[in-house]
Each structure stands twice: as C-alpha cells, then as structure tokens.
C-alpha cells in the first residue's frame, strides 16, 4: 500500500492481472500489476547495458549472476540514471542496487534472500493549470515551477523466501519482507490568478499572472509482511482439484505531514507567456517545519483458500474466499476496524487445449487506511468495494503461436475514495456508487516466425450512479474522472534479415474528465476535459548472441498529450515529447 517510484532494472517480467483480485492479494487489489523480481540462476552469466538519448538522457545497468558453490548462487543488479526531460528544467536522477542470494538446501528446499534499494531525486513538476475547462494551451515544454522544486524518494526492501516441495504437485512457500519507504517534496503548482484574468475580462494573454501554490509534504512508512501459500493438486470425489490456501500478516507504521515555510515565504507569481524558473525567491523560502502530521499504526490478517475443480472433462469450476481483518489507529482520532470478505468464482469450458471460454466474478476492497486518506471523515463509511463480472474467450492458434482474447464485463464500485493527493482534503469520498461496462479485444504472439504483434482495444462506458453523501446530485450520470471511453495499444516487430529487427507501435486514449470541487450545492457541473491523443513509437535493432544495439524513437510526431490528470487542485502534466534513445548491450 506504500507509495513509491517503481523501477524496472531488477524485474524479470511484469504480469497484468485484470479485475477484482482481493481474494489473492488482499486490500486495494482492483487489478494487479505483478512485478516478478530477478532471482539467481544456476549458471554464470552477465550483461551490461548503456543508453544515451536526447535531453541529456543517460542510463547504465548491470545484471551479474555467479554460481558460488554447487547449491549457492548470487545475482546482483545495478542501475544509475541521469536524465533531463522534454519539459524545460525538469530532471530526474535515480540509482539502485539489488543483490539476491539463492541457496538450494536440498532438491526440494530453497531459500532466497534479497535486498532492494532505490533512491530518486526528481524535479517536482505540476504541469499546467486548466483554463476554460481544458488544459492551458501552451507549448508542452513550458515549466511554471521554480528551479528549487524537488521530490525525493528512498525505498528499501529486505525479502526472504523459503520454498519446500513435498512432491511434484504439492508445495509450501513463505515470504517475509521488511520495507521502509520515505518521500519528501517541496514545490509549486501553477494556478491562474483570478484578479489578473478579471482585468482582461477573462481573456488569457501572455502577461496573465500565474500564482505558484506551495506543494510541500512528506511521508514515511515501514511495513513487516509475512505470506505463506500452500498449493496442491489431487483427486477427490472423482474430480481433479487444484487448491491454494494461505495466510498473510501485515504490520504497518506510517506518518504523513505537510510543510510550512518558517517565515511563511511564498514563491513569486510568474506569467503565462514568460515563466522564469530562476525568479529570486524570498528569504527563508524552503526553510520548513512539519505541521498537520498524522501517524498511522495498523495490523492486518488475511486468510484465504481457493479450489479449481474439473467437474467434467473440459469443464472447470473456480471458487475462492478470503477474509481480511484490519485494525488501525490514527493520531488525528480516526480508528479503522474492518472485517471484509473477498470472493472469486468462475466457470471455464475448455473444449480442447487451445480454446477457453469463461465466466468469472471477483471483488476488491480498499479501506480508508491507504495513502493520504488519513481522515476521520471517511473512517465512518464502509470500505470501498469493486465488483467485476466478466464473460470472455481465449484462443491459442498453435501453428502461428498467436493468442486471441475477447471479453465483456461490468465493474461496479461503491464508496469510492479519492486518491488525488491535492484534493483529498476537500473531497475524500467521490461517489457512493459508479459502474463501468466494457469490451476488450487482444492479440498477442507470432503471426509468422519473423512477425510478432501485441495489440489491445478496450471500450468503456462509465457512469456515476449515486453521488457521495452531501455532494452535488448533478454528478449523477456523468462519466467518472480520469476514465476514457477507449484505450488502444499496438506494438509489432518484424525480423527483416538475420540479426535485424524493426518495429513500431501506437498508444491511444480517449478524452478524460477532471472535476473541480463539486461542493454540496445543486449547480450544474462542468468538467475539465483532457483531450484524446495517439502517440507513435518506432524502433530498430541489430542483435547478436553476445551483443546488441537498439534505437528507439518515442512520440515520433511530438504529440502534446497529458500523462497525469488531477482534480480540483487544477492541473495536468504533459507527457514525454519526441525522444530518441540509443542502447548498447553486451552479454558475457
């Protein structure tokens, strides 16, 4: 549940799991991005890579694996990144180290222990404000912050895993993790100056003033987690069973706070047309003191079981249940005591090994105790819940190595919490009920031996059914914030000659809404509209068994579009502009 910047240098693969997944992963699992870390191998090998690119981009990684003894292996991953941005002034610096040791105690017992450390130091970038219910129409590189804006994060994790195999179909695995997360930021968010706009009758000019609203806060969190999974396959009552059962224990201590400048100094205003990040800052600016600190102490226990039963040849039934107990106390007087059940069920029809039809149901829950929702205002409401029912099919075309998938679904969310940091203080609860009806199509794999393709299209019709208590009823019937009507992605590569590969892709997303403070009145609601976009990427690579060179063009057309969309605070952050990256990799 901690908030931290993810990094890919220690990842073996990334799995995207859709739908409600609290039965498997506990609270907050409304769809999961499962990050599979690299583990030691049973052979000596290594690789180093270096990337240089536009806007002073530079990145170096190393992946080193060594067999120390017959049953002991060590893998070390390293990363260092320094980069500018297609946004003026914005920079990022990251460094990381991840050593992992694996001990094969016996053929059936393995112990793995790993440490993960990542430190980031970024320019805090709040993009541009809204004007006339749309993002301010200025060049995508324009930065309205100051040269002293920063966001610093540090993440440390120590993970130990023990696995025992009782036989080929039965095993138990226990994972212990101690983690520490730290986050610190000080910067400004641009806000159009109402008085300056009034002098021009609401017409924007290059000289219109922009206020620089202070954004200053920090947080730290420590967690201690234990998870034990038991898996087995067996025959009982004339049917095949695949059983999963587990226990998860979690202890959390966290604190969040805001910062005030000791002298209450604020950054000077700037203008729409000529921002200056080097404007002189007042004396005492950045000399800070904590205020509004809220500490959190929570204990969670999760117990779960699932069974996949082959009831008839080609027919399988899935059923699972999990119970979570969360007790938490806050220094602001809030107390959380949740006892939640999560469910998972499904029916699968597999007429042959290459075809699957399914009907599935899953749900998730998310209590007040996450991220910035340290509030007595939301502690009185039930946990946020999402329920998804899905009907779909998957076809594996063996000759070509291609997979096709199609699905329709309905997802319903109740007691929806706000995770927008900048508006959570005024809108902790967004709605008491909303739903999304969707259709998805996917293609993945090889069309020919030389041609690979990955593509997906999602169509979504989303609507707010019931507003939050004491909020504007006109919110009903509107599309929920940051929910586009469609998303589309395509990535394809083709091997044009021995060693040579070219590829390209498109990423597209429909318009999204962002709402201001809707208040408790009944006035009509006019959302801010973040426009739709599509982006084109290209690549070319020359690959040999021991080395490779890759050239990537990101956002080839230099499209202006927006990555991060925020609500009533009033800003959006432009995404990456045209970028060129050249990577060299050497394996040994």
C-alpha distance (Angstrom), angle and dihedral (degrees) to the residues before:
residue distance angle dihedral
X1 . . .
X2 3.80 . .
X3 3.79 120.0 .
X4 3.80 113.0 -125.7
X5 3.81 140.7 139.5
X6 3.80 112.1 -93.0
X7 3.81 122.5 -138.5
X8 3.80 130.6 -163.8
X9 3.83 103.2 -151.8
X10 3.83 93.2 96.4
X11 3.82 98.0 39.4
X12 3.79 123.6 110.8
X13 3.80 93.5 -173.9
X14 3.80 142.7 -20.8
X15 3.81 121.5 -130.4
X16 3.81 121.0 -161.6
X17 3.81 112.9 -152.2
X18 3.80 115.8 -171.0
X19 3.76 130.6 -151.5
X20 3.77 133.1 19.9
X21 3.80 110.6 -20.3
X22 3.80 106.4 165.3
X23 3.79 90.1 116.5
X24 3.80 88.7 66.3
X25 3.80 103.3 28.2
X26 3.78 107.7 23.7
X27 3.77 129.2 -130.2
X28 3.78 122.5 7.6
X29 3.82 94.4 20.9
X30 3.78 101.1 137.2
X31 3.75 92.4 148.3
X32 3.80 119.4 -23.2
X33 3.78 136.1 -128.5
X34 3.80 100.2 -156.3
X35 3.80 112.1 -156.8
X36 3.81 112.3 -155.1
X37 3.80 109.8 -157.1
X38 3.79 123.6 -144.5
X39 3.81 115.5 -98.1
X40 3.81 131.5 -164.0
X41 3.79 117.2 -83.3
X42 3.80 131.9 -145.9
X43 3.79 94.9 -115.2
X44 3.78 136.6 60.7
X45 3.75 112.6 -104.9
X46 3.77 141.4 134.4
X47 3.76 145.6 178.3
X48 3.78 138.3 -164.7
X49 3.78 126.9 -164.3
X50 3.77 135.4 -173.9
X51 3.79 128.5 -166.7
X52 3.79 128.5 -167.1
X53 3.75 126.0 178.8
X54 3.75 151.1 149.3
X55 3.81 120.8 -48.8
X56 3.82 91.3 35.8
X57 3.80 93.6 -65.5
X58 3.81 114.0 172.4
X59 3.81 128.1 166.1
X60 3.81 133.5 168.2
X61 3.81 126.1 -173.8
X62 3.79 134.1 176.3
X63 3.81 130.1 -165.0
X64 3.83 112.5 -169.3
X65 3.81 124.9 177.9
X66 3.80 123.8 -177.5
X67 3.81 132.2 177.8
X68 3.81 104.4 -137.8
X69 3.81 97.4 -179.1
X70 3.77 135.2 -10.5
X71 3.81 90.8 -80.1
X72 3.80 103.1 23.4
X73 3.83 125.7 79.2
X74 3.79 133.3 173.4
X75 3.79 127.6 -158.4
X76 3.78 123.0 -171.6
X77 3.81 125.0 -170.4
X78 3.80 122.3 -171.5
X79 3.81 133.2 -176.0
X80 3.79 138.0 -177.9
X81 3.82 123.0 175.4
X82 3.80 131.0 177.2
X83 3.78 116.6 174.6
X84 3.73 144.4 161.5
X85 3.78 122.2 -151.9
X86 3.77 143.3 -129.3
X87 3.80 82.0 -110.3
X88 3.81 114.0 84.2
X89 3.82 115.2 -104.4
X90 3.83 94.0 -1.1
X91 3.80 114.1 128.4
X92 3.79 136.9 165.9
X93 3.78 133.6 -158.6
X94 3.81 124.0 -171.3
X95 3.77 135.4 173.1
X96 3.76 130.6 177.9
X97 3.79 145.0 173.8
X98 3.81 128.9 -168.7
X99 3.83 119.7 178.2
X100 3.83 117.0 -179.7
X101 3.81 128.7 -174.1
X102 3.81 123.7 -161.5
X103 3.80 123.7 -164.5
X104 3.79 118.4 -169.9
X105 3.81 96.9 -156.8
X106 3.81 94.7 179.5
X107 3.82 132.8 -13.9
X108 3.83 86.9 -88.1
X109 3.82 101.2 36.8
X110 3.79 128.9 67.2
X111 3.79 132.6 172.8
X112 3.80 121.7 -164.9
X113 3.80 126.0 -177.4
X114 3.79 125.4 -178.8
X115 3.77 140.7 173.6
X116 3.80 123.7 -150.6
X117 3.80 125.0 -166.9
X118 3.80 127.9 174.6
X119 3.79 127.5 170.1
X120 3.80 123.0 -172.6
X121 3.79 131.8 -173.1
X122 3.81 112.2 -174.9
X123 3.76 138.4 167.5
X124 3.78 106.7 -106.9
X125 3.80 106.3 -121.0
X126 3.81 123.0 -171.2
X127 3.77 95.4 173.8
X128 3.79 118.8 -151.4
X129 3.83 134.6 -29.8
X130 3.80 126.9 -118.0
X131 3.79 121.4 -96.9
X132 3.81 123.5 -174.5
X133 3.83 89.3 -4.1
X134 3.80 94.5 -57.0
X135 3.80 136.0 83.7
X136 3.80 111.9 -77.1
X137 3.81 106.9 -89.3
X138 3.80 102.2 -123.3
X139 3.83 132.8 122.4
X140 3.80 112.0 -67.6
X141 3.80 92.6 -121.9
X142 3.82 95.1 58.1
X143 3.82 113.0 117.8
X144 3.80 122.1 -162.8
X145 3.79 99.1 -174.4
X146 3.78 130.9 90.4
X147 3.78 130.4 -98.5
X148 3.80 90.3 -110.9
X149 3.82 97.0 58.5
X150 3.81 112.9 120.8
X151 3.78 145.5 168.5
X152 3.82 117.8 -163.3
X153 3.77 126.0 -173.8
X154 3.77 134.8 177.3
X155 3.80 125.3 -170.9
X156 3.81 126.7 -174.0
X157 3.81 126.3 177.5
X158 3.78 130.9 176.1
X159 3.81 111.2 -167.2
X160 3.80 129.0 -176.6
X161 3.80 123.6 -175.0
X162 3.80 129.4 -172.6
X163 3.81 121.3 -170.0
X164 3.79 127.6 -173.6
X165 3.78 124.6 -175.1
X166 3.81 115.5 -154.3
X167 3.79 89.0 -175.4
X168 3.81 141.7 -33.6
X169 3.82 92.4 -64.5
X170 3.81 103.9 30.7
X171 3.77 131.3 65.0
X172 3.79 146.4 143.7
X173 3.78 127.8 -142.4
X174 3.79 129.6 -171.2
X175 3.81 123.4 -168.9
X176 3.80 124.0 -168.7
X177 3.81 120.5 -171.0
X178 3.78 132.5 -179.7
X179 3.80 113.0 -171.4
X180 3.78 138.0 178.6
X181 3.82 124.3 -164.3
X182 3.80 127.1 -172.4
X183 3.81 128.0 -177.3
X184 3.79 129.0 179.6
X185 3.81 128.7 172.1
X186 3.78 140.3 169.9
X187 3.76 123.1 175.3
X188 3.78 146.8 104.0
X189 3.80 137.7 -91.5
X190 3.82 119.7 -147.0
X191 3.80 117.4 -116.1
X192 3.80 124.8 177.3
X193 3.80 111.2 -114.8
X194 3.82 106.7 -117.9
X195 3.81 94.0 -156.2
X196 3.80 92.2 51.1
X197 3.82 90.3 50.5
X198 3.81 91.0 48.5
X199 3.81 91.5 58.4
X200 3.83 89.5 61.5
X201 3.79 95.5 41.2
X202 3.80 92.3 -104.4
X203 3.80 93.2 -54.3
X204 3.78 114.3 135.6
X205 3.82 117.4 -128.3
X206 3.82 132.4 173.8
X207 3.82 87.3 -102.8
X208 3.82 95.1 54.4
X209 3.78 108.3 124.3
X210 3.79 124.3 -117.0
X211 3.77 119.4 -158.8
X212 3.78 117.6 -140.9
X213 3.79 104.8 -135.6
X214 3.77 113.5 -156.6
X215 3.80 116.8 -113.5
X216 3.79 108.2 -173.1
X217 3.77 128.0 152.4
X218 3.75 144.3 120.2
X219 3.74 142.7 -160.4
X220 3.75 144.4 -173.1
X221 3.76 132.1 -165.6
X222 3.78 136.3 -178.0
X223 3.80 123.5 -165.9
X224 3.77 135.6 -174.7
X225 3.81 114.2 -163.7
X226 3.80 134.5 -177.1
X227 3.80 122.4 -175.4
X228 3.80 126.1 176.3
X229 3.82 122.4 -173.5
X230 3.79 126.3 -171.2
X231 3.82 117.5 -165.5
X232 3.78 130.8 -178.8
X233 3.78 143.1 159.0
X234 3.81 119.4 -145.1
X235 3.79 146.4 148.5
X236 3.81 118.6 -112.7
X237 3.80 132.5 159.2
X238 3.78 88.6 4.1
X239 3.81 93.3 -59.3
X240 3.81 136.3 102.5
X241 3.81 115.5 -116.4
X242 3.80 131.7 -164.9
X243 3.80 106.1 -165.2
X244 3.78 131.2 -167.7
X245 3.80 123.5 -177.5
X246 3.76 129.9 168.1
X247 3.77 152.7 163.1
X248 3.81 126.2 -141.9
X249 3.81 125.8 -169.3
X250 3.79 123.1 -173.2
X251 3.80 132.2 -177.6
X252 3.83 117.6 -172.1
X253 3.77 134.6 -175.0
X254 3.78 117.6 179.4
X255 3.76 142.7 162.0
X256 3.81 133.2 -164.7
X257 3.78 126.9 -172.3
X258 3.78 143.8 166.1
X259 3.79 125.9 -130.7
X260 3.76 128.8 -130.0
X261 3.79 122.9 -166.0
X262 3.80 107.5 -113.8
X263 3.82 89.9 -129.9
X264 3.83 92.7 35.0
X265 3.80 87.3 -120.5
X266 3.82 115.2 168.3
X267 3.79 131.7 -158.9
X268 3.82 113.9 -99.5
X269 3.79 119.5 -104.4
X270 3.79 119.4 -102.6
X271 3.81 134.4 -163.4
X272 3.79 133.8 -100.9
X273 3.81 94.0 -122.2
X274 3.79 103.5 36.1
X275 3.80 114.0 29.2
X276 3.78 116.5 177.9
X277 3.82 115.9 -157.8
X278 3.82 88.6 -170.4
X279 3.79 96.0 60.4
X280 3.82 108.6 142.4
X281 3.79 110.0 -95.9
X282 3.80 120.8 -139.8
X283 3.77 121.0 -102.1
X284 3.78 111.4 -84.7
X285 3.80 94.1 23.0
X286 3.79 108.2 147.5
X287 3.80 94.1 19.2
X288 3.74 94.9 122.7
X289 3.75 143.4 -174.3
X290 3.81 128.7 -166.3
X291 3.77 120.2 -110.8
X292 3.80 138.0 165.4
X293 3.78 90.6 30.3
X294 3.78 115.8 177.6
X295 3.80 121.2 -172.1
X296 3.76 125.5 -159.5
X297 3.80 131.3 -158.5
X298 3.79 117.2 -175.7
X299 3.78 141.0 169.7
X300 3.81 123.7 -162.6
X301 3.80 131.5 -171.7
X302 3.80 121.9 -172.0
X303 3.81 126.5 -174.7
X304 3.81 120.4 -178.1
X305 3.81 144.3 168.7
X306 3.79 134.4 -176.3
X307 3.80 135.1 -178.7
X308 3.80 129.7 -166.1
X309 3.82 107.5 -161.5
X310 3.81 126.7 -169.4
X311 3.79 97.2 -146.5
X312 3.83 95.2 173.8
X313 3.80 132.8 4.0
X314 3.81 105.3 -71.0
X315 3.82 94.0 6.6
X316 3.82 123.6 100.6
X317 3.78 131.7 178.0
X318 3.81 122.3 -157.4
X319 3.81 124.1 -160.2
X320 3.79 129.8 168.3
X321 3.78 139.4 162.1
X322 3.79 133.9 -172.0
X323 3.78 131.4 -172.0
X324 3.80 120.7 -155.9
X325 3.77 126.5 -170.2
X326 3.80 117.7 -166.2
X327 3.80 124.8 -176.8
X328 3.79 117.9 179.8
X329 3.78 138.1 165.7
X330 3.80 127.8 -160.2
X331 3.78 128.6 -160.3
X332 3.81 89.4 -131.7
X333 3.80 89.2 67.5
X334 3.81 99.2 -98.5
X335 3.77 118.9 131.9
X336 3.78 127.0 -168.4
X337 3.79 124.1 -159.3
X338 3.80 113.2 168.4
X339 3.80 130.0 172.2
X340 3.79 106.3 -176.0
X341 3.79 134.3 173.5
X342 3.79 120.6 -152.6
X343 3.78 122.9 -162.3
X344 3.77 137.6 -158.4
X345 3.79 125.7 -176.9
X346 3.77 138.0 160.0
X347 3.78 148.6 160.0
X348 3.81 120.3 -140.3
X349 3.78 128.3 -167.4
X350 3.83 115.6 -165.3
X351 3.80 109.1 178.1
X352 3.81 88.7 176.0
X353 3.83 136.4 1.4
X354 3.82 91.0 -92.4
X355 3.82 102.1 48.9
X356 3.79 129.9 65.3
X357 3.80 130.4 177.2
X358 3.79 118.2 -174.9
X359 3.78 146.4 177.6
X360 3.80 113.9 -161.9
X361 3.79 141.3 177.7
X362 3.79 128.6 -166.3
X363 3.76 138.4 159.5
X364 3.79 139.9 -162.2
X365 3.77 136.8 -160.3
X366 3.78 131.6 -156.0
X367 3.82 120.3 -173.6
X368 3.78 128.2 -156.2
X369 3.79 90.3 -95.6
X370 3.81 96.8 87.8
X371 3.78 130.6 104.8
X372 3.80 112.4 -44.8
X373 3.77 99.2 -8.3
X374 3.81 95.0 108.4
X375 3.76 94.4 141.2
X376 3.76 138.8 130.4
X377 3.83 86.3 -150.3
X378 3.81 94.3 70.4
X379 3.79 98.7 31.7
X380 3.82 89.5 80.5
X381 3.82 93.1 59.6
X382 3.81 126.6 81.7
X383 3.79 118.3 -97.8
X384 3.78 117.1 -79.8
X385 3.80 109.0 -99.6
X386 3.79 134.4 -168.6
X387 3.78 124.1 -167.1
X388 3.80 123.6 -169.1
X389 3.79 129.7 -171.4
X390 3.80 116.2 -173.2
X391 3.80 137.2 -177.2
X392 3.78 116.6 -165.8
X393 3.77 152.0 142.5
X394 3.79 137.6 -142.3
X395 3.78 128.1 -161.2
X396 3.82 124.9 -167.6
X397 3.79 111.1 -157.4
X398 3.79 99.2 -155.9
X399 3.79 101.1 -168.2
X400 3.81 92.8 56.9
X401 3.82 97.5 29.8
X402 3.79 89.6 -123.9
X403 3.82 128.6 144.9
X404 3.80 125.2 -157.9
X405 3.80 125.3 -167.6
X406 3.80 134.6 -177.4
X407 3.79 129.7 176.4
X408 3.78 143.9 165.8
X409 3.79 122.4 -156.8
X410 3.78 148.6 166.6
X411 3.81 120.5 -142.4
X412 3.79 119.6 -169.0
X413 3.80 123.1 -168.8
X414 3.80 125.2 -167.2
X415 3.82 130.5 -169.2
X416 3.77 91.3 12.1
X417 3.82 113.9 -156.4
X418 3.79 124.4 -148.1
X419 3.79 115.1 -118.6
X420 3.81 93.5 177.6
X421 3.80 101.2 117.6
X422 3.80 94.9 -154.6
X423 3.77 97.7 52.2
X424 3.80 102.4 30.5
X425 3.79 90.8 98.1
X426 3.81 91.8 64.4
X427 3.81 102.5 27.7
X428 3.79 111.1 32.5
X429 3.81 92.8 154.1
X430 3.82 117.0 45.8
X431 3.80 102.3 -176.8
X432 3.76 139.8 -17.8
X433 3.82 92.4 -135.5
X434 3.82 137.6 9.2
X435 3.78 134.8 156.9
X436 3.80 140.5 -159.5
X437 3.81 126.8 -155.8
X438 3.78 112.8 -161.0
X439 3.78 146.8 176.3
X440 3.81 123.4 -157.9
X441 3.81 134.2 -168.6
X442 3.80 126.6 -175.1
X443 3.79 138.4 -178.8
X444 3.80 120.8 -171.8
X445 3.80 135.3 168.8
X446 3.77 141.0 24.8
X447 3.80 123.7 -18.1
X448 3.82 89.2 -178.1
X449 3.81 132.2 -6.2
X450 3.80 88.5 -90.0
X451 3.81 100.9 36.8
X452 3.83 123.6 72.4
X453 3.78 124.9 179.8
X454 3.82 136.8 -177.4
X455 3.81 118.3 -177.9
X456 3.76 139.0 157.7
X457 3.80 137.8 -179.4
X458 3.81 124.5 -169.3
X459 3.81 123.8 -174.8
X460 3.81 116.4 -166.3
X461 3.80 133.8 -173.2
X462 3.79 108.0 -170.8
X463 3.81 130.6 178.4
X464 3.78 140.1 173.4
X465 3.82 109.1 -121.3
X466 3.81 101.7 -178.4
X467 3.79 128.7 14.2
X468 3.78 125.6 -128.8
X469 3.82 114.1 -86.9
X470 3.82 112.5 -77.9
X471 3.82 92.5 6.1
X472 3.80 131.7 121.9
X473 3.85 109.4 -67.4
X474 3.82 90.2 -150.4
X475 3.79 87.2 77.0
X476 3.84 86.6 78.1
X477 3.79 112.8 101.5
X478 3.80 94.8 20.4
X479 3.77 124.4 118.4
X480 3.83 110.7 -99.0
X481 3.78 117.6 -107.4
X482 3.80 119.8 -82.7
X483 3.83 93.2 6.6
X484 3.82 112.3 127.4
X485 3.82 122.0 -156.1
X486 3.81 89.9 -126.1
X487 3.80 144.5 7.0
X488 3.79 126.4 -164.4
X489 3.78 133.5 -176.2
X490 3.78 133.5 176.3
X491 3.78 130.5 177.9
X492 3.78 123.1 172.6
X493 3.80 135.4 169.4
X494 3.81 131.9 -169.2
X495 3.81 129.0 -163.2
X496 3.80 101.2 -135.5
X497 3.83 96.6 177.4
X498 3.81 138.3 -8.1
X499 3.80 105.5 -57.5
X500 3.81 94.5 2.1
X501 3.80 123.6 106.3
X502 3.80 130.4 171.6
X503 3.77 129.3 -174.2
X504 3.74 148.2 162.7
X505 3.75 143.5 -174.8
X506 3.78 149.1 -169.4
X507 3.79 128.3 -136.5
X508 3.81 116.6 -168.5
X509 3.79 136.5 173.0
X510 3.79 133.8 179.8
X511 3.79 127.1 -124.1
X512 3.80 119.5 -63.9
X513 3.78 132.6 -154.3
X514 3.78 127.6 -132.8
X515 3.78 118.5 -173.3
X516 3.77 131.6 -148.8
X517 3.78 121.5 -139.0
X518 3.83 102.0 -54.0
X519 3.80 92.2 -165.0
X520 3.77 125.0 -168.1
X521 3.79 98.5 -69.6
X522 3.78 131.0 96.4
X523 3.81 101.2 -118.6
X524 3.82 117.6 133.6
X525 3.81 113.4 -88.6
X526 3.80 118.5 -127.3
X527 3.81 110.7 -167.7
X528 3.77 125.2 -150.4
X529 3.80 107.6 -114.2
X530 3.80 120.5 -142.1
X531 3.82 106.1 -159.7
X532 3.78 127.4 -118.6
X533 3.79 119.5 -104.4
X534 3.76 146.4 -179.4
X535 3.79 127.0 -153.9
X536 3.82 129.9 -162.0
X537 3.83 124.4 -148.7
X538 3.82 128.3 -175.1
X539 3.80 134.9 -169.6
X540 3.78 142.3 -177.4
X541 3.80 127.1 -169.5
X542 3.79 140.3 -176.5
X543 3.81 109.8 -158.8
X544 3.78 131.4 -172.6
X545 3.82 128.5 173.0
X546 3.83 92.5 -99.5
X547 3.79 103.7 27.7
X548 3.79 143.2 18.5
X549 3.80 141.5 -172.3
X550 3.80 122.6 -153.1
X551 3.79 131.1 -173.6
X552 3.82 119.4 -163.0
X553 3.80 130.0 -171.5
X554 3.80 112.1 -164.0
X555 3.81 121.2 -163.8
X556 3.78 90.5 0.5
X557 3.82 94.0 -171.4
X558 3.82 92.4 48.4
X559 3.80 90.6 -123.0
X560 3.76 117.5 -171.6
X561 3.78 109.1 -130.5
X562 3.78 137.7 141.6
X563 3.78 130.0 -108.2
X564 3.79 104.5 -178.0
X565 3.81 121.6 41.6
X566 3.80 120.6 -167.0
X567 3.77 131.2 -171.3
X568 3.76 133.4 -140.0
X569 3.79 94.1 -7.2
X570 3.77 83.1 71.8
X571 3.81 116.0 -131.1
X572 3.79 145.2 103.7
X573 3.81 128.5 -159.0
X574 3.82 119.4 -132.1
X575 3.80 114.5 -127.3
X576 3.78 129.0 -128.7
X577 3.80 117.3 -52.4
X578 3.81 126.5 -149.3
X579 3.81 107.4 -36.0
X580 3.81 133.2 177.2
X581 3.82 121.2 -157.5
X582 3.82 128.8 -175.9
X583 3.81 117.2 -165.7
X584 3.78 129.3 -171.4
X585 3.81 121.7 -168.6
X586 3.80 130.3 -171.8
X587 3.80 123.9 -169.2
X588 3.80 126.2 -161.6
